[in-house]
Amino acid sequence: MGKIIGIGTGRGIGLMFILMGLIIMLITMLGYYYPPLRKVEIELPDAT
């Protein structure tokens, strides 16, 4: 793990940023492949 984020003070927060970025990318991809969420702009009427 030290080769990726280094060693020393503050490396835990670096690891956390990497993990959170990966989790956000995963959630985004899952949302894209969920058809009701992808079509929400088309199916819901405007609130005007």
PDB file as gemmi writes it, atoms N, CA and C in Angstrom:
CRYST1    1.000    1.000    1.000  90.00  90.00  90.00 P 1                      
ATOM      1  N   MET A   1       0.822  -1.187   0.000  1.00  0.00           N  
ATOM      2  CA  MET A   1       0.000   0.000   0.000  1.00  0.00           C  
ATOM      3  C   MET A   1       0.868   1.254   0.000  1.00  0.00           C  
ATOM      4  N   GLY A   2       2.035   1.171   0.579  1.00  0.00           N  
ATOM      5  CA  GLY A   2       2.916   2.328   0.645  1.00  0.00           C  
ATOM      6  C   GLY A   2       3.383   2.810  -0.711  1.00  0.00           C  
ATOM      7  N   LYS A   3       3.446   1.927  -1.695  1.00  0.00           N  
ATOM      8  CA  LYS A   3       3.869   2.326  -3.036  1.00  0.00           C  
ATOM      9  C   LYS A   3       2.813   3.173  -3.734  1.00  0.00           C  
ATOM     10  N   ILE A   4       1.562   2.998  -3.349  1.00  0.00           N  
ATOM     11  CA  ILE A   4       0.474   3.738  -3.998  1.00  0.00           C  
ATOM     12  C   ILE A   4       0.281   5.109  -3.363  1.00  0.00           C  
ATOM     13  N   ILE A   5       0.150   5.155  -2.045  1.00  0.00           N  
ATOM     14  CA  ILE A   5      -0.153   6.422  -1.371  1.00  0.00           C  
ATOM     15  C   ILE A   5       1.009   6.958  -0.560  1.00  0.00           C  
ATOM     16  N   GLY A   6       2.100   6.247  -0.522  1.00  0.00           N  
ATOM     17  CA  GLY A   6       3.253   6.694   0.244  1.00  0.00           C  
ATOM     18  C   GLY A   6       3.182   6.241   1.689  1.00  0.00           C  
ATOM     19  N   ILE A   7       4.171   6.680   2.463  1.00  0.00           N  
ATOM     20  CA  ILE A   7       4.208   6.347   3.884  1.00  0.00           C  
ATOM     21  C   ILE A   7       4.405   7.626   4.672  1.00  0.00           C  
ATOM     22  N   GLY A   8       4.007   7.609   5.906  1.00  0.00           N  
ATOM     23  CA  GLY A   8       4.206   8.760   6.765  1.00  0.00           C  
ATOM     24  C   GLY A   8       2.899   9.402   7.191  1.00  0.00           C  
ATOM     25  N   THR A   9       3.036  10.588   7.743  1.00  0.00           N  
ATOM     26  CA  THR A   9       1.899  11.321   8.282  1.00  0.00           C  
ATOM     27  C   THR A   9       0.931  11.723   7.173  1.00  0.00           C  
ATOM     28  N   GLY A  10      -0.345  11.578   7.420  1.00  0.00           N  
ATOM     29  CA  GLY A  10      -1.374  12.007   6.480  1.00  0.00           C  
ATOM     30  C   GLY A  10      -1.704  11.003   5.399  1.00  0.00           C  
ATOM     31  N   ARG A  11      -1.132   9.835   5.444  1.00  0.00           N  
ATOM     32  CA  ARG A  11      -1.401   8.841   4.391  1.00  0.00           C  
ATOM     33  C   ARG A  11      -2.769   8.200   4.568  1.00  0.00           C  
ATOM     34  N   GLY A  12      -3.289   8.196   5.774  1.00  0.00           N  
ATOM     35  CA  GLY A  12      -4.619   7.626   6.005  1.00  0.00           C  
ATOM     36  C   GLY A  12      -5.696   8.419   5.285  1.00  0.00           C  
ATOM     37  N   ILE A  13      -5.569   9.749   5.310  1.00  0.00           N  
ATOM     38  CA  ILE A  13      -6.550  10.580   4.615  1.00  0.00           C  
ATOM     39  C   ILE A  13      -6.424  10.397   3.109  1.00  0.00           C  
ATOM     40  N   GLY A  14      -5.210  10.160   2.621  1.00  0.00           N  
ATOM     41  CA  GLY A  14      -5.017   9.882   1.199  1.00  0.00           C  
ATOM     42  C   GLY A  14      -5.714   8.595   0.793  1.00  0.00           C  
ATOM     43  N   LEU A  15      -5.588   7.578   1.614  1.00  0.00           N  
ATOM     44  CA  LEU A  15      -6.268   6.309   1.357  1.00  0.00           C  
ATOM     45  C   LEU A  15      -7.776   6.496   1.394  1.00  0.00           C  
ATOM     46  N   MET A  16      -8.257   7.291   2.335  1.00  0.00           N  
ATOM     47  CA  MET A  16      -9.686   7.535   2.435  1.00  0.00           C  
ATOM     48  C   MET A  16     -10.206   8.247   1.185  1.00  0.00           C  
ATOM     49  N   PHE A  17      -9.463   9.231   0.671  1.00  0.00           N  
ATOM     50  CA  PHE A  17      -9.869   9.926  -0.552  1.00  0.00           C  
ATOM     51  C   PHE A  17      -9.930   8.967  -1.736  1.00  0.00           C  
ATOM     52  N   ILE A  18      -8.962   8.078  -1.843  1.00  0.00           N  
ATOM     53  CA  ILE A  18      -8.957   7.102  -2.933  1.00  0.00           C  
ATOM     54  C   ILE A  18     -10.165   6.181  -2.819  1.00  0.00           C  
ATOM     55  N   LEU A  19     -10.426   5.672  -1.631  1.00  0.00           N  
ATOM     56  CA  LEU A  19     -11.565   4.768  -1.435  1.00  0.00           C  
ATOM     57  C   LEU A  19     -12.899   5.467  -1.682  1.00  0.00           C  
ATOM     58  N   MET A  20     -13.044   6.692  -1.202  1.00  0.00           N  
ATOM     59  CA  MET A  20     -14.290   7.429  -1.417  1.00  0.00           C  
ATOM     60  C   MET A  20     -14.502   7.719  -2.902  1.00  0.00           C  
ATOM     61  N   GLY A  21     -13.443   8.038  -3.619  1.00  0.00           N  
ATOM     62  CA  GLY A  21     -13.556   8.259  -5.060  1.00  0.00           C  
ATOM     63  C   GLY A  21     -14.014   7.012  -5.784  1.00  0.00           C  
ATOM     64  N   LEU A  22     -13.467   5.863  -5.399  1.00  0.00           N  
ATOM     65  CA  LEU A  22     -13.879   4.603  -6.020  1.00  0.00           C  
ATOM     66  C   LEU A  22     -15.337   4.277  -5.709  1.00  0.00           C  
ATOM     67  N   ILE A  23     -15.749   4.544  -4.482  1.00  0.00           N  
ATOM     68  CA  ILE A  23     -17.142   4.285  -4.090  1.00  0.00           C  
ATOM     69  C   ILE A  23     -18.092   5.197  -4.861  1.00  0.00           C  
ATOM     70  N   ILE A  24     -17.732   6.465  -5.021  1.00  0.00           N  
ATOM     71  CA  ILE A  24     -18.570   7.402  -5.772  1.00  0.00           C  
ATOM     72  C   ILE A  24     -18.676   6.976  -7.232  1.00  0.00           C  
ATOM     73  N   MET A  25     -17.567   6.525  -7.818  1.00  0.00           N  
ATOM     74  CA  MET A  25     -17.609   6.046  -9.202  1.00  0.00           C  
ATOM     75  C   MET A  25     -18.519   4.830  -9.328  1.00  0.00           C  
ATOM     76  N   LEU A  26     -18.464   3.917  -8.366  1.00  0.00           N  
ATOM     77  CA  LEU A  26     -19.313   2.730  -8.386  1.00  0.00           C  
ATOM     78  C   LEU A  26     -20.790   3.108  -8.288  1.00  0.00           C  
ATOM     79  N   ILE A  27     -21.127   4.012  -7.381  1.00  0.00           N  
ATOM     80  CA  ILE A  27     -22.516   4.443  -7.218  1.00  0.00           C  
ATOM     81  C   ILE A  27     -23.015   5.138  -8.482  1.00  0.00           C  
ATOM     82  N   THR A  28     -22.167   5.946  -9.109  1.00  0.00           N  
ATOM     83  CA  THR A  28     -22.537   6.623 -10.348  1.00  0.00           C  
ATOM     84  C   THR A  28     -22.817   5.622 -11.459  1.00  0.00           C  
ATOM     85  N   MET A  29     -21.968   4.622 -11.590  1.00  0.00           N  
ATOM     86  CA  MET A  29     -22.180   3.608 -12.625  1.00  0.00           C  
ATOM     87  C   MET A  29     -23.451   2.810 -12.357  1.00  0.00           C  
ATOM     88  N   LEU A  30     -23.703   2.462 -11.106  1.00  0.00           N  
ATOM     89  CA  LEU A  30     -24.928   1.733 -10.772  1.00  0.00           C  
ATOM     90  C   LEU A  30     -26.166   2.577 -11.072  1.00  0.00           C  
ATOM     91  N   GLY A  31     -26.102   3.858 -10.774  1.00  0.00           N  
ATOM     92  CA  GLY A  31     -27.215   4.752 -11.079  1.00  0.00           C  
ATOM     93  C   GLY A  31     -27.459   4.879 -12.566  1.00  0.00           C  
ATOM     94  N   TYR A  32     -26.397   4.870 -13.353  1.00  0.00           N  
ATOM     95  CA  TYR A  32     -26.542   4.966 -14.803  1.00  0.00           C  
ATOM     96  C   TYR A  32     -27.218   3.723 -15.370  1.00  0.00           C  
ATOM     97  N   TYR A  33     -26.945   2.576 -14.810  1.00  0.00           N  
ATOM     98  CA  TYR A  33     -27.521   1.337 -15.312  1.00  0.00           C  
ATOM     99  C   TYR A  33     -28.893   1.021 -14.715  1.00  0.00           C  
ATOM    100  N   TYR A  34     -29.441   1.902 -13.901  1.00  0.00           N  
ATOM    101  CA  TYR A  34     -30.779   1.727 -13.329  1.00  0.00           C  
ATOM    102  C   TYR A  34     -31.753   2.560 -14.171  1.00  0.00           C  
ATOM    103  N   PRO A  35     -32.516   1.926 -15.067  1.00  0.00           N  
ATOM    104  CA  PRO A  35     -33.334   2.658 -16.039  1.00  0.00           C  
ATOM    105  C   PRO A  35     -34.293   3.697 -15.450  1.00  0.00           C  
ATOM    106  N   PRO A  36     -35.026   3.431 -14.360  1.00  0.00           N  
ATOM    107  CA  PRO A  36     -35.919   4.477 -13.844  1.00  0.00           C  
ATOM    108  C   PRO A  36     -35.173   5.761 -13.455  1.00  0.00           C  
ATOM    109  N   LEU A  37     -33.991   5.643 -12.941  1.00  0.00           N  
ATOM    110  CA  LEU A  37     -33.224   6.831 -12.578  1.00  0.00           C  
ATOM    111  C   LEU A  37     -32.719   7.550 -13.821  1.00  0.00           C  
ATOM    112  N   ARG A  38     -32.326   6.791 -14.826  1.00  0.00           N  
ATOM    113  CA  ARG A  38     -31.811   7.380 -16.057  1.00  0.00           C  
ATOM    114  C   ARG A  38     -32.914   8.109 -16.826  1.00  0.00           C  
ATOM    115  N   LYS A  39     -34.168   7.660 -16.708  1.00  0.00           N  
ATOM    116  CA  LYS A  39     -35.288   8.236 -17.457  1.00  0.00           C  
ATOM    117  C   LYS A  39     -36.104   9.240 -16.644  1.00  0.00           C  
ATOM    118  N   VAL A  40     -35.642   9.627 -15.497  1.00  0.00           N  
ATOM    119  CA  VAL A  40     -36.440  10.475 -14.602  1.00  0.00           C  
ATOM    120  C   VAL A  40     -36.774  11.822 -15.247  1.00  0.00           C  
ATOM    121  N   GLU A  41     -35.897  12.386 -16.058  1.00  0.00           N  
ATOM    122  CA  GLU A  41     -36.171  13.664 -16.715  1.00  0.00           C  
ATOM    123  C   GLU A  41     -37.294  13.533 -17.738  1.00  0.00           C  
ATOM    124  N   ILE A  42     -37.419  12.379 -18.338  1.00  0.00           N  
ATOM    125  CA  ILE A  42     -38.432  12.154 -19.367  1.00  0.00           C  
ATOM    126  C   ILE A  42     -39.787  11.845 -18.729  1.00  0.00           C  
ATOM    127  N   GLU A  43     -39.798  11.040 -17.686  1.00  0.00           N  
ATOM    128  CA  GLU A  43     -41.046  10.529 -17.126  1.00  0.00           C  
ATOM    129  C   GLU A  43     -41.733  11.480 -16.150  1.00  0.00           C  
ATOM    130  N   LEU A  44     -40.987  12.291 -15.429  1.00  0.00           N  
ATOM    131  CA  LEU A  44     -41.611  13.195 -14.462  1.00  0.00           C  
ATOM    132  C   LEU A  44     -41.991  14.512 -15.132  1.00  0.00           C  
ATOM    133  N   PRO A  45     -43.184  15.022 -14.834  1.00  0.00           N  
ATOM    134  CA  PRO A  45     -43.568  16.319 -15.409  1.00  0.00           C  
ATOM    135  C   PRO A  45     -42.807  17.460 -14.728  1.00  0.00           C  
ATOM    136  N   ASP A  46     -42.705  18.567 -15.450  1.00  0.00           N  
ATOM    137  CA  ASP A  46     -42.061  19.746 -14.875  1.00  0.00           C  
ATOM    138  C   ASP A  46     -42.939  20.332 -13.775  1.00  0.00           C  
ATOM    139  N   ALA A  47     -42.322  20.929 -12.782  1.00  0.00           N  
ATOM    140  CA  ALA A  47     -43.053  21.497 -11.646  1.00  0.00           C  
ATOM    141  C   ALA A  47     -43.262  22.994 -11.851  1.00  0.00           C  
ATOM    142  N   THR A  48     -43.939  23.342 -12.937  1.00  0.00           N  
ATOM    143  CA  THR A  48     -44.180  24.774 -13.198  1.00  0.00           C  
ATOM    144  C   THR A  48     -45.627  25.123 -13.080  1.00  0.00           C  
TER     145      THR A  48                                                      
END                                                                             
